[in-house]
Amino acid sequence: MSFPLLVTLIVFILIFILRMPIAIGMLSASACYFLVKGGDLSLIVNQVMNTYYTNYVIIAVPLFIFTANVMNTGKITDMIFTFAGGLAGRMRGALGHVNILASLIFSGMTGSAIADAAGLGKIEIAAMKEDGYDAEFACAITAASATIGPIFPPSIPLVIYAMLSSTSVGALFMGGMIPAVLLALFLMVYVAIIAKKRNYPRGEKIVWKTFLRFSLRALPALLTPVILLVGIYTGVMTPTEAGAIAGLYAILVSVVAYKAMGLDDLLEVVKTSIKDIGATSIMIGAAAVISYIVAREQLAANIANWILNITTNKATFLILVNVFILILGMFMDTSTIQLVFVPILIPVASTLGINMIHFGLVVTFNMMVGLSTPPFGMLLFITAGISGTPLKGIMREIIWPL
């Protein structure tokens, strides 16, 4: 390791320990590298701007963020929750199943675990607590089910991975469908076992006429993932165009179909989206500079050689990646993991002949599990914050769903 790279690493670790914003930390560490190396600081600007101008896939990310914020403001989340309740029916622990089903449906529109937990989560946790469920269990299931979002299409992390690995977004979306559905089924089995053990209440019996009425009211919202996925898989729309159409459709549904959004609400959504998009964009730009430094120092090649000296077995490598990403996820934000560490692992996976679609899903899944894993677990903090539930109890309940 060269001296400039060592200085960069030390600065980055110090900023991480001091809990400064990660994007600022990456840019500061990069600036230190160029100062020690004697390079031109304008290279930082060049790398950031090249990333924005040469990767059109990035545009899909802010569009999906905007779509998620529109859905949280309008009545779309309410409609999805009501529809999922009709599907669960008289099952014991019905609201737990509703929580999972609603997350699966909502994730097909936003692709964001944070949006799912913050939007639907508030409704889900309140309803479960009111119906007699333990608050800690309600928060844990909400956090666990929210991790399905970035695996089921569309997915913001998968879009970013596609940018990093030059992989087809459509193929990644298609690959994530079955794993996400299986995750939902396994979580529902867990809920069924706990509901029987703790004697949680059954859902209300809903006659077909009532369920049909719920379905018709929810239909405009439910059409969102259909429009997105059909448009992308038929080649009619690119993921970026699909994100724009989803945002526009979400506005139309909220304003026209549900009459739940006015001009003031829309302006607030725009403000919130600008803040979210700004934070994400800075992170992506800062990661581009780190990637340039990694390439310049041949760090990825050196790590690849080191890993290949340990093992050339695909399964062993994937197990190591699972453990590595999961441990990182316990302490670090998923954006940092994806933008700093994953680009180093991609060349190794490619050298071993691992399918890039498979590798992307493995990495994304472990990052999402990290979102719900103590001690950092951002989803745990979100669910605790919106429900006023002690974090310690949520951490105890989340262990088995993970």
N, C-alpha and C positions, 0 to 999 in steps of 0.2 A: 504494500500500500504506500503510495507516494505521500509526501508531507502535506501538499495542498488538500489531498483527499482526506487525510487524517484530521486536518483542521476543520474541514467541512463536516465530517461525521461528529466531531466533538461539539461544534456549534449547534448542530441539529439536535443532538441528545440533550444539551443544556436547555435549549428552547422548549423541548418536549417536557423536560422535568419542571420547568418554570410555568408550564401550562399556557404558553402563549399560543395564538392561533397558528395552526400547522402550516398554512399557506405562507404566512409571514416568516415562519421559521425556515421553510424551504428556500424562499427568496433570499433571506439573510445568509443562510449557509452557502448558497450559490455565489452571492456577492463576495463572501470571504474567500471562497475558492479562487475566483478570478483575481482578487486582490493579491493573494499569496502567490498565485501562479504568474502574476504579471500580465494577465490578459485584459482585454477591453471589456468594460462593464456593459457596453452597448450590445454585446452578444446575448445578454439576458433578454433584452427587449426583442432582439431578432428571433430568438427561439420561441418566445411567447407568441409573437405575432404570426410566425410561420405555422405554429400549431393551430391557431384559430383560422388562418386563411387556407390551409391545405387539407383540413379534415372536416368536410361538410357534415359528417355524421354527428359532430359535436352539437350542431344546431338542434338535433332532435332532443337533446337533454333539457334545455330550457323550456321547450314546448311541452314536454311531459310534466315538468315541474308546474308550469302554468295550469295545465289541465287538472292536475291533482288539487291545486288550490281552489280552482273553480268548483270542483266537485265537493270539496269540504265546506264551501260557503253556501252552495245551493242545497236543494233537498235530495240530491242524488244519493247521498249516503243513507238518509232515512229510508228511501225507497228500497235500496238494496237490503237493508237490515230487515225491513218488513217482509220482503220477498223470501229471504233466507229463513225467516221464522215460519213461513208457510211450508217450506220444504222440510223443516225439522219435525213439525207436527207434534205428536204426543210422546216422543222419545224422552226417556229419563235424561236429565241434564240437557234439555233441548237448547237452552240459551248458550251453552258451551258449544254445541254443534252449530248453532246459528253464527256464533262468533267466527268459527273456522270457515264456514261456507261463505259468509259475507266478505271475509278477507280474501278468499280465493276469487270471488267475483270482482271485488273492488280492485284487486291487484291487476286484473286484466284490463284495467282502464288507466292506472297511474304508474304501475311498476315501481312504486316507492314504499319501502317498509315504514319510513318515518311518517309519510302521509297517511298510511293505513292506521298506524297506532294513534296518531294525533287526531285524525278525523273520525273514522269509525270507532276507534278505541274508546273515545269518551262516551259515545252512545252505548256501546257494548258493556262496558264496565258498570255504568250507572244502572242499566237494565238488570244485569246479573246480581248486583248487590241488592237491588230492590226486591228481587225474586227469592232472596235467601241464600245466595251463594257466598262463600267466603271471599272477602275483598282481595286477599292475596292470590287465591286461585284464579279469580276473574282477571287480574292484572297479568298473571303468568301466562294464561291461555291467550290473552290479547297480544302479548309480546311474542309468544311462540308462533301464533298464526300469522302475524305481520311479516315474518321472515319468508313466507311463501311468495309475497309480492314480487321481489326482484328475481325470482326464478321463473315464475309464470309470465308469459308475454303480455304486454310490452314491459320491458325492464330497463331502468336507467343504468344500473351497473353493467348489464349485458351490452348496452349500446356503447358504454365507455370501453369495455373489454374489446368490442369489435374494432374500435378506433385504435387500440393499443396493438392488437394482433393482426389487423387487416383481415378479419374474418367476416363472413356474411352475417349481417344482423338477422335476416330472415331465418337462416339456418340455426342460429343461436336461440331465437324465439321458439322455433319448432322443437328444438332439443329440450327446452325447459318445460314443456307442457306436461309430459308424463311424470317426471320427478315431482313437480309441484302438486299434481293430483294425488300421487302416492303419499306425499308428506301430509296432505290434508286428511287422507283416509287414516293414516297412522295416528294422527292427533285426535281424530274422532273416536278411534278405538280407545285411546287413553282416557278421553273425557267420559266415555261410556263406563269404563272400569271405575273411575273415581266417583262418578255420579251414583253408581250402584252402591259403592262402599260408604259414601257419605250421605246417601239418601237425598240427593238433590232433587228438586221438583221436576215433574214432567211439564211439557209445553201444553199450551191450550189446543183443544181440538178445533181444527178449522175445516169447515165444510167446503166442498169443491167450488161452490158458487163464490164464497168469500175469497178463497185462494185464487180463483180466476180473476176476481176484481183486483186483488193485490198485484197479480201478474201483469194485468193490462196497465195498471198505474205505473208499475216499475219498468214496463217495456221500453220506453224511450231511453231510460238509463242503461238497461241491459243491452241495448243495441250498440253501445259504445265499443266494447271489445270486439263485437262481430264486425263492425265497420273497419276497425283497425286491422284485425288479423286477416280478414278477407282481402282488404286492400293491399296489404304487404305481400301475402302469399301468392296472390294472383299476378303480382307485378304491376298492378295499376298505380300503386303509390310506393314511393320510397319511405323508409321509416321517418325521415324528416317531414315529408309531406303528410304522413299519417298523424304525426304529432300535431301539426298545424290544424288539420281537419278535426282531430279529437278535441282540441281546445275550442275551436269554433262551435262544434256540435255540443260540447258541454255547456257553453254559454247559452245556446239556443234552447237546450233542454231546461236549464235553470230558469231562464227568463220566460219562455213561451209555455212550456209544458207544465212546469211546477210553480211558476210565478213567485220564485223564492229569491230573486236577485234583482236589485235596482242598480241605478247608475253609481250610487255611493258605494254599494257592495262591490261592484266591478272594479272601481278605482282602488278600493282597499286590497282586492285580490292582485291587481297589477303591482301595487306597492310591495306587497308581501313577496310576490314572485320576483320582482327586481332584486330584492335583498337576497333571496335564496339563490337566484341565478348568478348574482355577483359573487357570492361566496364560492359557489361551485366553479365558476369561470376562473377566479384567481387560483383556486386549487389546481385546476387542469393546467393553467399556464405555468405555475411554479413547478409542477411535476415535469413539464416539458424541459425545463432548464436542468433539473436533476437528471433526467434521462440523457440529456446531451453530455453532462459531466460523466455519467456512468459509461457512456459509449466512448468518450474521449480517453478515459482512464482504463478502458478495456476491462472494467469490473465484471460485467456480465459474462464475458468470455472466461475470466479467471474463476469465477464462481461455478460456471458450467463445467470447466475442467475438474474442479475440486469435487463436485457432485458425481461426475462420471467416473472419477477414481474410486469413489465409495461404492457406487452401484450403477449398473447399466440396465437393470431390470425395471420395466415400466411400472409394474405394480408396487414395487418397493419405493420408487420415486414418488408415485402418487400418494402413498401412505405418508411419506415424509412431508409432502406438500400439505396434506390434510392437517397433520399435527402442527406444522409450522404456522399456517394461516390461522388455525383455530387459536393457538397461543397468542399470536399477534392481535387477534380479534378481541381477546380478553382485556387488552390494555389500550389499543389504538383505534382510531376512527377508521371505518371501512374505506373512505376516500384515500387516506394515506396509504393503506395497505395496497389498494388497487393501483394507485398511480406511482408508488415508489418501489414496491417489492415485486409485484406481479410482472412488470416488464423485464425484470432480471430473470424470472423463472421461465418465461415464454420461450426463449431460445433453447433452454435445456430440454423442455418438453418437446420442442420441434425436432431437436437432434435425436431424441429417443424414439421419434416416430409416433408420438401420442397425438391423437386427433385433437385439433385445436378447439372444436366444439365441445368435446368431452372435457377437456382441460378447463375451459372457461366456465362450465357449469360446476365442476368440482370446486374451483376457486371461489366462485360466487356463492355457492351453498355454504362453504365454511365461513366466509365473511359474514353471511347473514346469521349463522349460528352464533358467531362472535358478538353480534349486535344484542343478543339476549343472554350472553354468558357473563356472570360476575367475574371480576369486580367492576369493570367499566360499563359494559352492556348498555348502550344508549337507550334502547327500547325499555329497559327496566326503569331508567330514570324518567322517561317520558310517561310511562303508565303510572308510576308512583306520583309524578307531579300532577297529572290531570285527575287523579282519583283521591289524592290525599292519603294514600296507603303507605305505611312504613316500608322502606326499601328492604329491610332485613327479611320480612315475611315473604316478599315477592321472590327474593333470591332463593329462599328455602323451597318454594313451590315450583320454581322454574327448572330445577335440576332434572326431574324425570321427563318432562316434555322435550328437553334437549336431547 
